[in-house]
Amino acid sequence: MLSEKIQNIEIIPSSDLIGGNCVRLTQGDYSRCTSYGKSPLDVAKSLVDAGVRRLHVVDLDGARTGKIQQLSVMEKIVAYTGLQ
């Protein structure tokens, strides 16, 4: 029964964005930010190549300011990859 439930789990990767770059914050601390050096679109395309259908995108600039900041990046990801 448990194995049947596990088979229905979908893992959705996440991409965090600051200044149009893919990043990861250590424990949510903006001063402890690691940049991954690839464009968000390139990362999204590599995920599509790996069979991913959905991507959770986090606009960390928007989270900090309270206004959407990375909309153009997210629009490009959807337009060029078809990811949900």
FENBELTA-V787284 format. One record per pair of residues at least 6 apart in sequence whose ideal C-beta (glycine too) atoms are under 7 Angstrom apart, sorted by the first residue. I is the first residue (numbers start at 0). GAP is how many residues later the second one is. Records with the same first field share a line. If there is no record, write none. Layout:
BEGIN
I=GAP ; GAP
END
This chain:
BEGIN
11=42 ; 43 ; 44
12=34 ; 39 ; 42 ; 43
13=42 ; 44
14=7 ; 25 ; 28 ; 29 ; 40 ; 42
15=6 ; 7 ; 8 ; 9 ; 42 ; 44
16=6 ; 23 ; 40 ; 41 ; 42 ; 43 ; 53 ; 56
17=15 ; 42 ; 43
18=42
19=50 ; 53
20=14
21=14 ; 16 ; 18 ; 21
22=10 ; 11 ; 12 ; 13 ; 37
23=10
24=7 ; 8 ; 35
25=6
29=34
39=33 ; 37
40=35 ; 36 ; 39
43=11 ; 33 ; 37 ; 39
44=36
46=8
47=33 ; 35
52=30 ; 31
53=29 ; 30
54=22 ; 28
56=17 ; 20
58=9 ; 10 ; 11
60=8 ; 9
61=6 ; 7 ; 8
76=6
END
